Amino acid sequence: MNNHGYDDGLAELMYKFAEYKDTLPPDHPDVMKLVTKYQSFMNKNYYDNSLNDELFEALGRMYAGDDFAPKIDVFGKGTAEYMSRAIEIYCSK
């Protein structure tokens, strides 16, 4: 599996988001579990446990923007927008 330049653990999560975008709505419980896992992974590996829900939501909004979307959509067109929406839903609960 090609990880598109991402850490293998992160790529695995991104591939799962890409898979879910074609099969599950962003508010599905399995997607919410994936978002939880993603936030935990990002906290542990990139944010030194400082990625609270407020910052996570802001990061998610950035995913749908021009700087992030092309890098995320290498996993499948629309993955960035899907992740952004799923993170927004997760953080609003």
The first five atom37 places (N, CA, C, CB, O) and aatype in JSON, in Angstrom:
{
  "aatype": [12, 2, 2, 8, 7, 18, 3, 3, 7, 10, 0, 6, 10, 12, 18, 11, 13, 0, 6, 18, 11, 3, 16, 10, 14, 14, 3, 8, 14, 3, 19, 12, 11, 10, 19, 16, 11, 18, 5, 15, 13, 12, 2, 11, 2, 18, 18, 3, 2, 15, 10, 2, 3, 6, 10, 13, 6, 0, 10, 7, 1, 12, 18, 0, 7, 3, 3, 13, 0, 14, 11, 9, 3, 19, 13, 7, 11, 7, 16, 0, 6, 18, 12, 15, 1, 0, 9, 6, 9, 18, 4, 15, 11],
  "atom_mask": [
    [1, 1, 1, 1, 1],
    [1, 1, 1, 1, 1],
    [1, 1, 1, 1, 1],
    [1, 1, 1, 1, 1],
    [1, 1, 1, 0, 1],
    [1, 1, 1, 1, 1],
    [1, 1, 1, 1, 1],
    [1, 1, 1, 1, 1],
    [1, 1, 1, 0, 1],
    [1, 1, 1, 1, 1],
    [1, 1, 1, 1, 1],
    [1, 1, 1, 1, 1],
    [1, 1, 1, 1, 1],
    [1, 1, 1, 1, 1],
    [1, 1, 1, 1, 1],
    [1, 1, 1, 1, 1],
    [1, 1, 1, 1, 1],
    [1, 1, 1, 1, 1],
    [1, 1, 1, 1, 1],
    [1, 1, 1, 1, 1],
    [1, 1, 1, 1, 1],
    [1, 1, 1, 1, 1],
    [1, 1, 1, 1, 1],
    [1, 1, 1, 1, 1],
    [1, 1, 1, 1, 1],
    [1, 1, 1, 1, 1],
    [1, 1, 1, 1, 1],
    [1, 1, 1, 1, 1],
    [1, 1, 1, 1, 1],
    [1, 1, 1, 1, 1],
    [1, 1, 1, 1, 1],
    [1, 1, 1, 1, 1],
    [1, 1, 1, 1, 1],
    [1, 1, 1, 1, 1],
    [1, 1, 1, 1, 1],
    [1, 1, 1, 1, 1],
    [1, 1, 1, 1, 1],
    [1, 1, 1, 1, 1],
    [1, 1, 1, 1, 1],
    [1, 1, 1, 1, 1],
    [1, 1, 1, 1, 1],
    [1, 1, 1, 1, 1],
    [1, 1, 1, 1, 1],
    [1, 1, 1, 1, 1],
    [1, 1, 1, 1, 1],
    [1, 1, 1, 1, 1],
    [1, 1, 1, 1, 1],
    [1, 1, 1, 1, 1],
    [1, 1, 1, 1, 1],
    [1, 1, 1, 1, 1],
    [1, 1, 1, 1, 1],
    [1, 1, 1, 1, 1],
    [1, 1, 1, 1, 1],
    [1, 1, 1, 1, 1],
    [1, 1, 1, 1, 1],
    [1, 1, 1, 1, 1],
    [1, 1, 1, 1, 1],
    [1, 1, 1, 1, 1],
    [1, 1, 1, 1, 1],
    [1, 1, 1, 0, 1],
    [1, 1, 1, 1, 1],
    [1, 1, 1, 1, 1],
    [1, 1, 1, 1, 1],
    [1, 1, 1, 1, 1],
    [1, 1, 1, 0, 1],
    [1, 1, 1, 1, 1],
    [1, 1, 1, 1, 1],
    [1, 1, 1, 1, 1],
    [1, 1, 1, 1, 1],
    [1, 1, 1, 1, 1],
    [1, 1, 1, 1, 1],
    [1, 1, 1, 1, 1],
    [1, 1, 1, 1, 1],
    [1, 1, 1, 1, 1],
    [1, 1, 1, 1, 1],
    [1, 1, 1, 0, 1],
    [1, 1, 1, 1, 1],
    [1, 1, 1, 0, 1],
    [1, 1, 1, 1, 1],
    [1, 1, 1, 1, 1],
    [1, 1, 1, 1, 1],
    [1, 1, 1, 1, 1],
    [1, 1, 1, 1, 1],
    [1, 1, 1, 1, 1],
    [1, 1, 1, 1, 1],
    [1, 1, 1, 1, 1],
    [1, 1, 1, 1, 1],
    [1, 1, 1, 1, 1],
    [1, 1, 1, 1, 1],
    [1, 1, 1, 1, 1],
    [1, 1, 1, 1, 1],
    [1, 1, 1, 1, 1],
    [1, 1, 1, 1, 1]
  ],
  "atom_positions": [
    [[0.85, -1.18, 0.0], [0.0, 0.0, 0.0], [0.9, 1.25, 0.0], [-0.97, 0.0, 1.23], [1.83, 1.35, 0.8]],
    [[0.61, 2.17, -0.88], [1.35, 3.42, -0.97], [0.85, 4.37, 0.11], [1.22, 4.05, -2.38], [-0.36, 4.62, 0.22]],
    [[1.76, 4.91, 0.89], [1.31, 5.8, 1.97], [1.34, 7.27, 1.58], [2.17, 5.59, 3.2], [1.1, 8.12, 2.43]],
    [[1.63, 7.59, 0.34], [1.59, 8.96, -0.18], [2.45, 9.93, 0.63], [0.15, 9.46, -0.21], [2.13, 11.11, 0.74]],
    [[3.53, 9.43, 1.19], [4.43, 10.27, 1.97], [4.01, 10.45, 3.42], [0.0, 0.0, 0.0], [4.67, 11.19, 4.15]],
    [[2.95, 9.81, 3.84], [2.48, 9.89, 5.22], [3.09, 8.77, 6.05], [0.94, 9.83, 5.28], [3.41, 7.7, 5.54]],
    [[3.25, 9.04, 7.34], [3.6, 8.01, 8.31], [2.6, 6.86, 8.15], [3.59, 8.57, 9.78], [1.42, 7.1, 7.91]],
    [[3.07, 5.62, 8.26], [2.2, 4.47, 8.04], [0.95, 4.48, 8.91], [2.97, 3.2, 8.28], [-0.14, 4.16, 8.43]],
    [[1.08, 4.84, 10.17], [-0.08, 4.88, 11.06], [-1.08, 5.93, 10.63], [0.0, 0.0, 0.0], [-2.29, 5.7, 10.67]],
    [[-0.58, 7.08, 10.23], [-1.46, 8.15, 9.76], [-2.09, 7.76, 8.43], [-0.67, 9.47, 9.63], [-3.29, 8.0, 8.23]],
    [[-1.32, 7.18, 7.54], [-1.86, 6.76, 6.24], [-2.98, 5.75, 6.43], [-0.74, 6.17, 5.37], [-3.98, 5.79, 5.71]],
    [[-2.82, 4.85, 7.37], [-3.86, 3.84, 7.64], [-5.18, 4.52, 8.01], [-3.41, 2.89, 8.77], [-6.25, 4.12, 7.54]],
    [[-5.11, 5.54, 8.85], [-6.31, 6.27, 9.24], [-6.91, 7.02, 8.06], [-5.99, 7.25, 10.37], [-8.13, 7.04, 7.89]],
    [[-6.07, 7.62, 7.24], [-6.55, 8.37, 6.08], [-7.24, 7.45, 5.07], [-5.38, 9.1, 5.4], [-8.28, 7.79, 4.51]],
    [[-6.65, 6.28, 4.86], [-7.29, 5.31, 3.96], [-8.66, 4.9, 4.48], [-6.4, 4.08, 3.79], [-9.58, 4.69, 3.7]],
    [[-8.78, 4.8, 5.79], [-10.07, 4.41, 6.39], [-11.1, 5.52, 6.18], [-9.9, 4.11, 7.9], [-12.25, 5.24, 5.86]],
    [[-10.69, 6.78, 6.34], [-11.61, 7.89, 6.05], [-12.05, 7.84, 4.59], [-10.93, 9.26, 6.37], [-13.22, 8.03, 4.29]],
    [[-11.1, 7.59, 3.7], [-11.42, 7.51, 2.27], [-12.4, 6.38, 1.99], [-10.14, 7.32, 1.44], [-13.31, 6.52, 1.16]],
    [[-12.22, 5.28, 2.66], [-13.14, 4.14, 2.51], [-14.53, 4.5, 3.03], [-12.59, 2.9, 3.25], [-15.54, 4.23, 2.37]],
    [[-14.58, 5.1, 4.2], [-15.86, 5.45, 4.81], [-16.62, 6.49, 3.99], [-15.64, 5.96, 6.21], [-17.85, 6.45, 3.95]],
    [[-15.93, 7.41, 3.35], [-16.62, 8.48, 2.63], [-17.53, 7.94, 1.54], [-15.61, 9.44, 2.02], [-18.52, 8.57, 1.16]],
    [[-17.19, 6.76, 1.05], [-17.99, 6.15, -0.01], [-19.08, 5.23, 0.52], [-17.1, 5.37, -0.94], [-19.91, 4.73, -0.25]],
    [[-19.09, 4.99, 1.83], [-20.04, 4.01, 2.37], [-20.85, 4.49, 3.57], [-19.3, 2.79, 2.76], [-21.93, 3.96, 3.83]],
    [[-20.36, 5.48, 4.32], [-21.03, 5.91, 5.55], [-21.18, 7.42, 5.6], [-20.25, 5.41, 6.79], [-20.29, 8.14, 5.14]],
    [[-22.28, 7.92, 6.16], [-22.4, 9.36, 6.36], [-21.4, 9.82, 7.43], [-23.86, 9.74, 6.77], [-21.02, 9.02, 8.29]],
    [[-20.98, 11.07, 7.38], [-19.95, 11.53, 8.32], [-20.35, 11.5, 9.79], [-19.56, 12.92, 7.98], [-19.49, 11.58, 10.67]],
    [[-21.64, 11.37, 10.08], [-22.08, 11.32, 11.48], [-22.31, 9.88, 11.97], [-23.35, 12.12, 11.65], [-22.79, 9.68, 13.09]],
    [[-21.97, 8.91, 11.17], [-22.15, 7.5, 11.54], [-21.28, 7.17, 12.76], [-21.8, 6.56, 10.34], [-20.16, 7.68, 12.86]],
    [[-21.76, 6.34, 13.67], [-20.97, 5.99, 14.86], [-19.58, 5.42, 14.54], [-21.73, 4.98, 15.69], [-18.62, 5.69, 15.27]],
    [[-19.45, 4.64, 13.48], [-18.12, 4.12, 13.12], [-17.18, 5.23, 12.69], [-18.25, 3.08, 12.01], [-15.97, 5.17, 12.95]],
    [[-17.72, 6.24, 12.03], [-16.91, 7.39, 11.63], [-16.5, 8.19, 12.86], [-17.68, 8.29, 10.63], [-15.36, 8.66, 12.95]],
    [[-17.42, 8.34, 13.8], [-17.1, 9.07, 15.02], [-15.99, 8.35, 15.8], [-18.35, 9.24, 15.9], [-15.14, 9.0, 16.4]],
    [[-16.01, 7.03, 15.8], [-14.93, 6.26, 16.44], [-13.61, 6.5, 15.73], [-15.27, 4.76, 16.45], [-12.56, 6.6, 16.36]],
    [[-13.66, 6.57, 14.4], [-12.45, 6.83, 13.63], [-11.91, 8.23, 13.92], [-12.72, 6.67, 12.13], [-10.7, 8.42, 14.03]],
    [[-12.8, 9.2, 14.03], [-12.38, 10.57, 14.36], [-11.71, 10.58, 15.73], [-13.6, 11.55, 14.33], [-10.69, 11.24, 15.91]],
    [[-12.28, 9.88, 16.7], [-11.68, 9.77, 18.03], [-10.27, 9.19, 17.94], [-12.56, 8.91, 18.95], [-9.33, 9.69, 18.56]],
    [[-10.15, 8.13, 17.18], [-8.84, 7.48, 16.99], [-7.86, 8.42, 16.3], [-9.0, 6.18, 16.17], [-6.69, 8.48, 16.66]],
    [[-8.35, 9.16, 15.32], [-7.51, 10.11, 14.59], [-7.02, 11.23, 15.51], [-8.28, 10.71, 13.39], [-5.84, 11.58, 15.5]],
    [[-7.93, 11.79, 16.31], [-7.54, 12.85, 17.24], [-6.49, 12.33, 18.23], [-8.78, 13.39, 18.0], [-5.51, 13.01, 18.51]],
    [[-6.7, 11.14, 18.73], [-5.75, 10.54, 19.66], [-4.39, 10.34, 19.0], [-6.29, 9.2, 20.18], [-3.35, 10.64, 19.61]],
    [[-4.38, 9.84, 17.78], [-3.13, 9.64, 17.05], [-2.41, 10.97, 16.84], [-3.4, 8.96, 15.69], [-1.2, 11.07, 17.07]],
    [[-3.14, 11.98, 16.42], [-2.54, 13.29, 16.17], [-2.0, 13.88, 17.48], [-3.57, 14.26, 15.54], [-0.91, 14.46, 17.5]],
    [[-2.75, 13.73, 18.56], [-2.31, 14.23, 19.86], [-1.01, 13.56, 20.28], [-3.39, 14.0, 20.91], [-0.07, 14.23, 20.72]],
    [[-0.96, 12.27, 20.15], [0.21, 11.5, 20.6], [1.44, 11.76, 19.73], [-0.12, 10.02, 20.58], [2.55, 11.87, 20.25]],
    [[1.24, 11.87, 18.44], [2.37, 11.91, 17.52], [2.77, 13.29, 17.01], [2.07, 11.07, 16.36], [3.89, 13.48, 16.55]],
    [[1.86, 14.27, 17.08], [2.15, 15.57, 16.48], [1.87, 16.77, 17.37], [1.38, 15.71, 15.24], [2.45, 17.83, 17.17]],
    [[0.99, 16.62, 18.36], [0.55, 17.79, 19.13], [0.84, 17.7, 20.62], [-0.91, 17.97, 18.94], [0.35, 18.53, 21.39]],
    [[1.62, 16.75, 21.03], [2.02, 16.64, 22.44], [0.82, 16.8, 23.38], [3.08, 17.7, 22.76], [0.89, 17.5, 24.4]],
    [[-0.27, 16.15, 23.02], [-1.51, 16.15, 23.81], [-2.14, 17.53, 24.0], [-1.23, 15.56, 25.15], [-2.84, 17.76, 24.99]],
    [[-1.89, 18.44, 23.07], [-2.48, 19.78, 23.18], [-3.62, 19.99, 22.19], [-1.42, 20.83, 22.95], [-4.17, 21.09, 22.12]],
    [[-3.99, 18.96, 21.44], [-5.04, 19.1, 20.43], [-6.41, 18.85, 21.06], [-4.8, 18.11, 19.26], [-6.99, 17.77, 20.95]],
    [[-6.91, 19.9, 21.74], [-8.24, 19.8, 22.34], [-9.29, 19.91, 21.24], [-8.45, 20.9, 23.42], [-8.96, 20.13, 20.07]],
    [[-10.56, 19.76, 21.6], [-11.63, 19.76, 20.6], [-11.72, 21.07, 19.83], [-12.97, 19.47, 21.27], [-12.01, 21.07, 18.63]],
    [[-11.47, 22.18, 20.48], [-11.54, 23.49, 19.82], [-10.47, 23.59, 18.73], [-11.37, 24.63, 20.84], [-10.76, 24.01, 17.61]],
    [[-9.25, 23.22, 19.04], [-8.18, 23.25, 18.05], [-8.39, 22.19, 16.98], [-6.83, 23.05, 18.73], [-8.1, 22.42, 15.8]],
    [[-8.89, 21.04, 17.38], [-9.15, 19.96, 16.44], [-10.21, 20.38, 15.42], [-9.61, 18.69, 17.2], [-10.08, 20.09, 14.23]],
    [[-11.24, 21.06, 15.88], [-12.27, 21.54, 14.96], [-11.69, 22.54, 13.97], [-13.43, 22.17, 15.75], [-12.01, 22.5, 12.78]],
    [[-10.85, 23.45, 14.46], [-10.22, 24.42, 13.57], [-9.32, 23.71, 12.54], [-9.39, 25.44, 14.38], [-9.32, 24.07, 11.36]],
    [[-8.59, 22.72, 12.99], [-7.75, 21.95, 12.08], [-8.61, 21.25, 11.03], [-6.91, 20.9, 12.87], [-8.28, 21.25, 9.85]],
    [[-9.71, 20.69, 11.46], [-10.62, 20.02, 10.53], [-11.15, 20.96, 9.47], [0.0, 0.0, 0.0], [-11.27, 20.58, 8.31]],
    [[-11.47, 22.19, 9.86], [-11.93, 23.18, 8.88], [-10.84, 23.46, 7.85], [-12.35, 24.5, 9.58], [-11.13, 23.66, 6.67]],
    [[-9.61, 23.48, 8.29], [-8.49, 23.74, 7.39], [-8.33, 22.61, 6.37], [-7.19, 23.91, 8.19], [-7.86, 22.84, 5.26]],
    [[-8.71, 21.41, 6.73], [-8.55, 20.26, 5.83], [-9.28, 20.46, 4.51], [-9.04, 19.0, 6.5], [-8.81, 20.0, 3.47]],
    [[-10.41, 21.15, 4.54], [-11.19, 21.35, 3.33], [-10.66, 22.52, 2.49], [-12.65, 21.61, 3.69], [-11.15, 22.75, 1.39]],
    [[-9.67, 23.24, 3.0], [-9.11, 24.39, 2.29], [-8.08, 24.0, 1.25], [0.0, 0.0, 0.0], [-7.66, 22.85, 1.15]],
    [[-7.68, 24.98, 0.49], [-6.76, 24.77, -0.64], [-5.39, 24.25, -0.24], [-6.58, 26.05, -1.38], [-4.74, 23.56, -1.04]],
    [[-4.93, 24.54, 0.96], [-3.6, 24.08, 1.38], [-3.57, 22.6, 1.75], [-3.11, 24.91, 2.56], [-2.6, 21.91, 1.45]],
    [[-4.61, 22.13, 2.38], [-4.64, 20.74, 2.88], [-5.34, 19.77, 1.95], [-5.3, 20.7, 4.22], [-4.89, 18.64, 1.78]],
    [[-6.44, 20.19, 1.34], [-7.28, 19.26, 0.58], [-6.5, 18.46, -0.48], [-8.39, 20.02, -0.09], [-6.69, 17.25, -0.56]],
    [[-5.64, 19.08, -1.28], [-4.94, 18.28, -2.28], [-4.04, 17.2, -1.67], [-4.11, 19.18, -3.16], [-3.86, 16.13, -2.26]],
    [[-3.5, 17.47, -0.52], [-2.62, 16.49, 0.14], [-3.42, 15.35, 0.75], [-1.78, 17.18, 1.23], [-2.95, 14.21, 0.8]],
    [[-4.62, 15.64, 1.21], [-5.48, 14.61, 1.81], [-6.22, 13.82, 0.73], [-6.49, 15.26, 2.79], [-6.42, 12.62, 0.85]],
    [[-6.62, 14.51, -0.32], [-7.39, 13.86, -1.37], [-6.57, 12.88, -2.21], [-7.98, 14.89, -2.26], [-7.12, 12.24, -3.11]],
    [[-5.27, 12.74, -1.93], [-4.5, 11.68, -2.6], [-5.02, 10.3, -2.17], [-2.98, 11.81, -2.27], [-4.78, 9.3, -2.84]],
    [[-5.74, 10.26, -1.06], [-6.32, 9.01, -0.58], [-7.67, 8.72, -1.25], [-6.5, 9.05, 0.94], [-8.19, 7.62, -1.15]],
    [[-8.2, 9.7, -1.93], [-9.48, 9.59, -2.63], [-10.13, 10.95, -2.7], [0.0, 0.0, 0.0], [-10.23, 11.65, -1.69]],
    [[-10.57, 11.32, -3.87], [-11.2, 12.63, -4.05], [-12.37, 12.77, -3.08], [-11.67, 12.82, -5.52], [-13.24, 11.9, -3.0]],
    [[-12.38, 13.89, -2.36], [-13.44, 14.17, -1.4], [-13.12, 13.76, 0.03], [0.0, 0.0, 0.0], [-13.9, 14.03, 0.94]],
    [[-11.98, 13.11, 0.23], [-11.62, 12.68, 1.58], [-11.44, 13.86, 2.52], [-10.34, 11.84, 1.55], [-11.87, 13.81, 3.67]],
    [[-10.81, 14.92, 2.05], [-10.57, 16.1, 2.9], [-11.88, 16.72, 3.37], [-9.74, 17.14, 2.14], [-12.03, 17.03, 4.55]],
    [[-12.81, 16.9, 2.47], [-14.11, 17.48, 2.82], [-14.86, 16.57, 3.79], [-14.95, 17.73, 1.56], [-15.49, 17.04, 4.74]],
    [[-14.8, 15.28, 3.54], [-15.45, 14.3, 4.41], [-14.85, 14.34, 5.81], [-15.33, 12.88, 3.82], [-15.59, 14.37, 6.8]],
    [[-13.54, 14.34, 5.9], [-12.88, 14.42, 7.22], [-13.25, 15.71, 7.92], [-11.35, 14.33, 7.07], [-13.54, 15.71, 9.12]],
    [[-13.24, 16.8, 7.19], [-13.58, 18.1, 7.77], [-14.98, 18.07, 8.37], [-13.48, 19.2, 6.72], [-15.19, 18.54, 9.49]],
    [[-15.92, 17.52, 7.64], [-17.31, 17.44, 8.12], [-17.42, 16.5, 9.32], [-18.24, 16.97, 7.0], [-18.09, 16.83, 10.3]],
    [[-16.76, 15.35, 9.26], [-16.81, 14.39, 10.37], [-16.21, 14.99, 11.64], [-16.05, 13.1, 9.99], [-16.75, 14.8, 12.73]],
    [[-15.11, 15.71, 11.51], [-14.48, 16.35, 12.67], [-15.39, 17.44, 13.23], [-13.1, 16.95, 12.28], [-15.51, 17.58, 14.45]],
    [[-16.02, 18.2, 12.36], [-16.96, 19.23, 12.81], [-18.1, 18.61, 13.61], [-17.52, 20.01, 11.61], [-18.46, 19.12, 14.67]],
    [[-18.66, 17.52, 13.12], [-19.75, 16.84, 13.81], [-19.26, 16.32, 15.17], [-20.3, 15.67, 12.95], [-19.93, 16.51, 16.19]],
    [[-18.12, 15.67, 15.16], [-17.54, 15.11, 16.39], [-17.34, 16.2, 17.45], [-16.2, 14.41, 16.09], [-17.68, 16.01, 18.62]],
    [[-16.79, 17.32, 17.05], [-16.47, 18.39, 18.0], [-17.72, 19.14, 18.47], [-15.48, 19.37, 17.38], [-17.69, 19.82, 19.49]],
    [[-18.81, 19.03, 17.74], [-20.04, 19.72, 18.14], [-20.85, 18.92, 19.16], [-20.9, 20.01, 16.93], [-21.84, 19.41, 19.7]],
    [[-20.42, 17.67, 19.42], [-21.17, 16.83, 20.36], [-20.65, 16.98, 21.77], [-21.09, 15.37, 19.95], [-21.16, 16.34, 22.69]]
  ]
}
